[in-house]
Amino acid sequence: MAEKILATYVLEFDDGSTGSLTLTVESEDNDGRTSFYPGDVIHLRLYAAPSSLLSSVSIHATKGSINHSAVTTDTFEEDVVFTNGEGSVSHTIETASIEWYGTDLGSISYNAGISSSITSQTKSMGIGKVTYTAKYLPITYSSVSGDFDPVLIWVEAE
């Protein structure tokens, strides 16, 4: 019997002008798992900045099969540290709200669907719990049973 090998990864692509793509494996989408056996079906998420890139992607794999569903929105909560009124979250923000811990820096502003950056009304230091929505493309990869060779998955967007 073959030994199980764990690989953890987040792939980020950015040319600095048109945007960026991030492909992730989330344990919550895979029954708590982040490592897999040949023949397993693996659920991935593709995030983009700007999120409009999600409508123009092409996804490929060197072996196995890959499919995707319609763009989906999820809600996240993150504690964000603001320095000089600037902070950021993990994904491109569609909508957001904040609950300040301690010093209230006022309302927040962000570029919906464009970036993960947040600016507070008051340019100071503070910490807040940001609740936000972000869009992602659910991807399903079906690996080849009995094949332990590495697989390359790549995404292109226009």
C-alpha positions as CSV (number, residue, x, y, z in Angstrom):
1,M,0.0,0.0,0.0
2,A,1.3,3.4,-0.9
3,E,2.2,6.0,1.7
4,K,-0.1,9.1,2.0
5,I,1.8,12.3,1.3
6,L,0.5,15.7,2.4
7,A,0.9,18.8,0.2
8,T,-0.5,22.1,1.2
9,Y,-0.6,25.0,-1.3
10,V,-2.0,28.3,-2.3
11,L,-1.2,29.4,-5.8
12,E,-1.2,33.1,-6.6
13,F,-0.8,34.7,-10.0
14,D,-0.3,38.4,-10.5
15,D,1.1,40.4,-13.4
16,G,0.6,43.7,-11.5
17,S,-1.7,45.2,-14.1
18,T,-4.7,43.1,-14.9
19,G,-5.4,41.4,-11.6
20,S,-4.7,38.2,-9.7
21,L,-6.0,34.7,-9.2
22,T,-5.8,32.6,-6.1
23,L,-6.6,28.8,-6.2
24,T,-7.2,27.2,-2.8
25,V,-8.1,23.9,-1.2
26,E,-10.6,24.5,1.7
27,S,-11.0,21.7,4.2
28,E,-14.7,22.7,4.7
29,D,-15.4,21.9,1.1
30,N,-13.6,18.5,1.4
31,D,-15.1,16.9,4.5
32,G,-12.4,18.4,6.6
33,R,-9.6,17.0,4.5
34,T,-6.6,18.8,2.9
35,S,-4.7,15.7,1.7
36,F,-6.0,13.2,-0.8
37,Y,-5.5,9.8,-2.4
38,P,-5.4,9.0,-6.1
39,G,-9.0,8.7,-7.3
40,D,-10.3,11.2,-4.9
41,V,-12.5,14.1,-5.9
42,I,-11.1,17.4,-4.7
43,H,-13.0,20.7,-4.3
44,L,-11.1,23.9,-4.9
45,R,-12.0,27.6,-4.9
46,L,-10.8,30.2,-7.3
47,Y,-10.7,33.8,-6.0
48,A,-9.9,36.8,-8.3
49,A,-9.1,40.5,-8.0
50,P,-11.0,42.0,-9.6
51,S,-13.8,39.4,-9.1
52,S,-15.1,40.1,-12.6
53,L,-12.2,37.9,-13.8
54,L,-14.1,34.9,-12.6
55,S,-16.5,35.1,-15.5
56,S,-13.7,34.7,-18.1
57,V,-11.5,31.8,-16.8
58,S,-10.3,28.7,-18.5
59,I,-9.1,25.9,-16.2
60,H,-6.9,23.0,-17.2
61,A,-5.2,19.9,-15.6
62,T,-2.4,17.7,-16.9
63,K,-4.5,14.6,-16.1
64,G,-7.8,13.8,-14.5
65,S,-10.9,15.9,-15.1
66,I,-11.8,19.3,-14.0
67,N,-15.2,21.1,-13.9
68,H,-16.6,24.2,-12.3
69,S,-19.9,25.6,-11.2
70,A,-21.4,29.1,-11.3
71,V,-19.7,31.9,-9.4
72,T,-20.7,31.7,-5.7
73,T,-20.6,34.2,-2.8
74,D,-19.5,33.3,0.7
75,T,-19.4,35.3,3.9
76,F,-16.2,35.7,6.0
77,E,-15.2,37.2,9.3
78,E,-11.7,38.4,9.9
79,D,-10.0,40.4,12.7
80,V,-8.2,43.2,10.8
81,V,-5.5,45.5,12.2
82,F,-5.7,49.1,10.8
83,T,-2.5,51.1,10.6
84,N,-2.9,54.8,9.7
85,G,-6.5,53.8,8.8
86,E,-5.5,51.1,6.3
87,G,-6.2,47.4,6.5
88,S,-7.0,44.4,4.3
89,V,-8.8,41.0,4.3
90,S,-7.9,37.8,2.5
91,H,-10.3,38.0,-0.5
92,T,-11.7,40.7,-2.8
93,I,-14.6,42.4,-1.0
94,E,-18.1,42.6,-2.4
95,T,-19.8,44.0,0.7
96,A,-18.4,44.7,4.2
97,S,-19.2,45.9,7.6
98,I,-17.1,46.3,10.8
99,E,-17.4,46.0,14.5
100,W,-14.6,47.9,16.2
101,Y,-12.7,46.5,19.2
102,G,-11.8,49.5,21.5
103,T,-11.2,52.7,19.6
104,D,-13.9,53.3,17.0
105,L,-12.3,54.5,13.7
106,G,-15.7,55.3,12.1
107,S,-17.1,53.9,8.9
108,I,-15.1,51.9,6.4
109,S,-14.7,52.3,2.6
110,Y,-13.5,49.8,0.0
111,N,-13.6,49.2,-3.8
112,A,-16.3,46.6,-4.1
113,G,-15.3,43.7,-6.5
114,I,-11.9,45.3,-7.0
115,S,-9.6,44.7,-4.0
116,S,-9.3,43.4,-0.5
117,S,-8.1,46.8,1.0
118,I,-10.2,48.7,3.5
119,T,-9.8,52.3,4.7
120,S,-11.3,53.6,7.9
121,Q,-12.8,57.1,8.3
122,T,-10.3,58.0,11.0
123,K,-6.6,57.6,10.0
124,S,-5.3,55.9,13.1
125,M,-4.6,52.5,14.6
126,G,-7.3,50.1,15.5
127,I,-8.6,46.6,15.3
128,G,-12.0,45.5,14.1
129,K,-14.0,42.4,13.1
130,V,-14.8,42.7,9.4
131,T,-17.7,40.7,8.1
132,Y,-17.6,40.7,4.3
133,T,-18.7,38.8,1.3
134,A,-16.4,37.5,-1.5
135,K,-17.1,35.8,-4.8
136,Y,-15.3,32.6,-5.8
137,L,-15.6,29.9,-8.5
138,P,-16.1,26.4,-7.1
139,I,-13.9,23.9,-9.0
140,T,-14.1,20.1,-8.8
141,Y,-11.0,18.1,-9.8
142,S,-11.3,14.3,-10.2
143,S,-8.0,12.6,-9.9
144,V,-6.9,9.4,-11.6
145,S,-7.2,6.3,-9.5
146,G,-3.9,4.6,-8.8
147,D,-1.8,7.4,-10.2
148,F,0.6,9.0,-7.7
149,D,2.3,11.3,-10.2
150,P,2.0,15.1,-9.6
151,V,-0.7,17.0,-11.4
152,L,-0.5,20.5,-12.6
153,I,-3.7,22.6,-12.5
154,W,-3.6,26.0,-14.2
155,V,-6.0,28.8,-14.7
156,E,-6.1,31.5,-17.3
157,A,-8.3,34.6,-17.3
158,E,-8.8,37.4,-19.8
